[in-house]
Amino acid sequence: MRFWISLFFLLSSLAADIDTLHRWTNSWIAKQLQALDRWLSDSNESIKQRFSVQSSIDTILETKKETRFRFNIRAHLELPRTQKKLHLFFQDYKPNENLDSQSARNVRSSIQNSSFLAGLSYLTSTNISYRAGVRFHKISPDPFLAAEWNDEKRVLDGWLYYGVRIGYYLDRKFDDLFFLNYQHTLGSRTLFAFENDIRYRQRPSSSLEFLHSLKLYHSLGRYTTLTPHIDLYALNDIQTSFKVNYYYVGADYRDIFYRKWLFYELSPAVLWRIENHFEPSYRLMVRFGITFERN
């Protein structure tokens, strides 16, 4: 918690400097991306740029567990001159679907122990996209190829979103995900969602993961959202038979509090974990993040 208190006072005293640094970083990303786009396409035509980079740090407090931290990053960088379908991506790699993924005892370890994906994605004229890149974990590169297909249908006065992502890593082998989400509008500010993920991973141990969520996405204003949700996470691998690992009841409060690019999230929750014999534990996640983008 001292980390967040120090960060708050630092932001308050350096607001003007933060604005300058943010503008400089946005401009630097734009220049590097434009130079790469021109080099790949061999074209100097003037085209509007689009990119988005979001990074955040989580502090996770939970009874019956030590305080943990997690680093998150995701970048989507368009190359509009290169057939207008080629994108660069950089993101943290989630080793599993559960809420404890990539957590560590301090911020530095959470960054050092994280895996990252970097590469190119190609969007076709259909609902299929392709990816090629490398997974980095410390100094161990793991090249991969992936393809994703998704679609949507109108069902029961709502929308059904579904798709599959198939990935093959040279070291980790297959890492596949199937998702099926139903969304229904409840008024002008609220959206009900029933979200389901099934993930198969071949390594380090052959496993199937199941994540099912009931959510209400509620807008409290232009920059503020509240999302209460109920989750169930189950796992089936070669070491254990199918079992529910935890039940989760909580809410995510997100607010963009400075300009349009500094945000925080508060996520209080109650969990019933198998490791605690399904006795309740109480959890609070505090997330602070920054966004760089150009639209």
C-alpha positions in Angstrom: 0.0 0.0 0.0 2.9 2.4 0.6 3.7 2.0 -3.1 0.2 3.5 -4.0 0.4 6.3 -1.4 3.8 7.4 -2.7 2.6 7.2 -6.3 -0.4 9.4 -5.5 1.7 12.1 -4.0 4.2 11.9 -6.8 1.5 12.3 -9.4 0.0 15.3 -7.5 3.3 17.1 -7.4 4.4 16.3 -10.9 1.2 16.8 -12.9 2.7 19.3 -15.4 5.8 17.1 -15.9 3.6 14.0 -16.4 1.6 15.8 -19.2 4.9 16.7 -20.9 6.3 13.2 -20.6 3.0 11.7 -21.9 3.0 14.0 -25.0 6.7 13.1 -25.7 6.1 9.4 -25.3 3.0 9.5 -27.6 5.0 11.4 -30.2 7.9 9.0 -29.9 5.7 6.0 -30.5 4.1 7.7 -33.5 7.4 8.5 -35.1 8.9 5.0 -34.7 5.7 3.4 -36.0 5.6 5.7 -39.0 9.2 5.0 -39.9 8.7 1.2 -39.7 5.5 1.5 -41.7 7.2 3.5 -44.5 10.1 1.1 -44.5 7.9 -2.0 -44.9 5.6 -0.5 -47.5 8.2 1.7 -49.4 5.7 4.5 -49.4 5.7 8.1 -48.2 2.0 8.8 -48.6 0.3 10.7 -45.8 -2.0 8.4 -43.8 -3.7 8.8 -40.4 -2.0 6.8 -37.7 -3.8 4.6 -35.1 -2.2 2.9 -32.1 -3.0 2.0 -28.5 -0.6 1.1 -25.7 -1.9 0.3 -22.2 0.2 -0.6 -19.2 -0.8 -1.1 -15.6 0.3 -2.5 -12.2 -1.9 -4.5 -9.8 -1.6 -4.8 -6.1 -3.5 -7.8 -4.8 -4.5 -8.1 -1.2 -6.3 -11.2 0.1 -6.8 -12.9 3.4 -5.0 -16.2 3.8 -2.5 -15.1 1.1 0.5 -12.8 0.9 0.3 -9.4 -0.8 1.1 -9.9 -4.5 1.7 -7.7 -7.6 1.2 -8.1 -11.3 2.4 -6.2 -14.3 0.2 -5.9 -17.4 0.9 -4.5 -20.9 -0.9 -4.6 -24.2 0.0 -2.7 -27.4 -1.9 -2.6 -30.7 0.0 -0.7 -33.5 -1.4 -0.4 -37.0 0.7 -0.2 -40.1 -1.8 1.5 -42.5 0.6 1.7 -45.5 1.3 -2.0 -45.4 -1.9 -3.2 -47.2 -3.9 -1.6 -44.3 -4.2 -5.1 -42.7 -0.9 -5.6 -40.9 -0.6 -4.8 -37.3 2.2 -5.0 -34.7 1.3 -6.4 -31.3 3.1 -6.6 -27.9 1.4 -8.0 -24.8 1.9 -10.0 -21.7 1.3 -13.7 -22.1 -1.3 -15.2 -19.7 0.0 -18.7 -18.6 -3.6 -19.6 -17.6 -7.1 -18.1 -17.3 -7.3 -17.8 -13.5 -7.1 -14.6 -11.6 -3.7 -15.5 -10.0 -1.8 -15.5 -13.3 1.6 -13.8 -13.3 1.6 -12.5 -9.8 4.7 -12.0 -7.6 5.7 -10.7 -4.2 6.9 -7.4 -5.6 6.5 -5.2 -8.7 10.0 -5.9 -10.0 9.6 -9.7 -9.8 6.2 -9.5 -11.5 7.8 -7.8 -14.5 10.9 -10.0 -14.6 8.9 -13.3 -14.3 6.3 -12.3 -16.9 6.2 -13.7 -20.4 5.5 -11.5 -23.4 4.3 -12.0 -26.9 5.5 -9.8 -29.8 4.9 -10.1 -33.5 2.7 -9.3 -36.5 -1.0 -10.0 -37.0 -2.7 -10.0 -40.4 -6.4 -9.3 -40.8 -8.2 -10.9 -43.8 -11.4 -9.8 -45.5 -13.2 -12.7 -43.7 -13.5 -13.3 -39.9 -10.1 -15.0 -39.8 -6.9 -13.4 -38.6 -3.4 -14.8 -38.4 -0.5 -14.1 -36.0 3.2 -14.9 -36.1 5.7 -13.9 -33.4 7.8 -14.9 -30.5 7.0 -15.5 -26.8 9.8 -14.1 -24.6 10.4 -15.4 -21.1 13.6 -14.0 -19.7 16.1 -15.1 -22.4 14.2 -18.0 -23.8 12.4 -17.1 -27.1 9.6 -19.4 -28.2 8.4 -18.8 -31.8 4.7 -19.3 -32.5 2.0 -19.3 -35.2 -1.7 -18.6 -34.5 -5.0 -18.2 -36.2 -8.3 -16.9 -34.9 -11.8 -17.1 -36.2 -14.9 -15.4 -34.6 -18.5 -14.6 -35.5 -21.7 -13.3 -34.0 -25.4 -14.0 -34.3 -28.6 -12.4 -33.1 -30.1 -14.6 -30.4 -33.0 -14.1 -27.9 -33.0 -10.3 -28.2 -29.2 -10.3 -27.7 -26.0 -11.1 -29.4 -24.0 -14.4 -29.3 -20.2 -13.9 -29.9 -18.2 -17.1 -30.4 -14.9 -18.1 -31.9 -11.7 -20.1 -31.6 -8.0 -19.3 -31.4 -5.5 -22.0 -32.3 -1.9 -21.4 -31.4 1.2 -23.5 -31.8 4.5 -22.7 -30.0 7.8 -24.4 -30.8 8.4 -25.1 -27.1 5.0 -25.1 -25.4 3.2 -26.8 -28.4 -0.6 -26.2 -28.6 -2.3 -23.4 -26.8 -6.0 -23.2 -27.9 -9.0 -21.2 -26.7 -12.7 -21.5 -27.5 -15.0 -18.7 -26.3 -18.8 -18.3 -26.3 -20.3 -15.1 -25.0 -23.9 -13.9 -24.8 -24.7 -10.2 -24.4 -28.1 -8.6 -23.8 -28.7 -4.8 -23.3 -30.6 -3.8 -20.1 -31.4 -0.2 -20.6 -29.2 2.6 -22.0 -26.3 2.1 -19.5 -26.3 -1.6 -18.6 -25.2 -4.7 -20.5 -25.7 -8.2 -19.2 -23.1 -10.8 -20.3 -22.6 -14.5 -19.9 -19.0 -15.3 -20.8 -17.4 -18.7 -21.3 -13.8 -19.7 -22.1 -12.4 -23.2 -22.5 -8.6 -23.3 -22.9 -6.4 -26.3 -23.8 -2.6 -26.2 -23.1 -0.3 -29.0 -24.1 2.6 -27.8 -21.9 3.9 -27.7 -19.2 1.2 -30.3 -18.5 -1.7 -31.2 -20.7 -4.7 -29.3 -19.2 -8.2 -28.0 -19.9 -9.3 -24.8 -18.2 -12.9 -23.6 -17.8 -13.8 -20.0 -16.9 -17.5 -19.0 -16.7 -18.7 -15.6 -15.8 -22.0 -13.7 -15.3 -21.4 -9.9 -15.6 -23.2 -6.6 -15.6 -21.4 -3.9 -17.4 -22.8 -0.6 -16.1 -21.8 2.9 -17.2 -21.6 5.5 -14.4 -20.5 8.3 -16.8 -18.3 9.0 -19.7 -15.1 7.7 -17.9 -16.5 5.5 -15.1 -17.8 1.9 -15.2 -18.9 -0.6 -12.6 -18.9 -4.3 -13.4 -20.2 -6.7 -10.8 -19.6 -10.4 -11.7 -19.8 -14.0 -10.5 -17.1 -16.4 -11.8 -16.3 -20.1 -11.6 -12.9 -21.5 -12.5 -12.3 -25.2 -13.0 -9.2 -27.2 -14.1 -8.6 -30.7 -15.5 -5.0 -31.8 -16.1 -3.0 -35.0 -16.1 -2.3 -34.7 -12.4 -5.8 -34.2 -11.2 -9.3 -34.9 -12.4 -11.9 -32.2 -13.2 -12.5 -29.9 -10.2 -13.6 -26.4 -9.4 -10.7 -24.4 -8.1 -12.7 -21.4 -6.9 -15.9 -19.4 -6.9 -15.6 -15.6 -7.2 -18.2 -12.9 -6.3 -17.0 -9.3 -6.7 -17.1 -6.1 -8.7 -14.7 -4.0 -10.8 -14.9 -0.2 -10.5 -12.9 1.7 -13.2 -12.3 5.4 -13.4 -10.3 7.5 -15.8 -9.3 10.2 -13.3 -6.7 12.4 -15.2 -7.0 13.6 -18.7 -8.1 10.6 -20.8 -5.1 8.4 -20.1 -4.5 7.8 -16.4 -6.9 5.3 -14.7 -7.4 3.2 -11.7 -9.5 0.1 -10.8 -10.8 -1.1 -7.5 -11.9 -4.8 -7.4 -13.3 -6.0 -4.0 -14.4 -9.7 -4.0 -15.1 -12.8 -1.9 -13.6 -16.1 -3.0 -14.2 -19.7 -2.1 -11.0 -21.6 -3.0 -10.5 -25.3 -3.0 -7.1 -24.8 -1.3 -8.9 -23.2 1.7 -11.6 -26.0 1.7 -14.0 -23.5 0.2 -14.0 -21.2 3.3 -14.4 -17.6 2.2 -11.4 -15.3 1.7 -11.6 -11.6 1.1 -9.8 -9.9 -1.7 -9.0 -6.4 -2.9 -7.2 -5.6 -6.2 -6.0 -2.0 -6.8 -4.9 -1.3 -10.4 -3.2 1.8 -11.6 -2.6 2.3 -15.4 -1.7 4.6 -18.2 -2.7 4.6 -21.9 -0.9 6.0 -24.9 -3.0 6.2 -28.1 -3.7 8.0 -31.3 -7.0 7.6 -33.2 
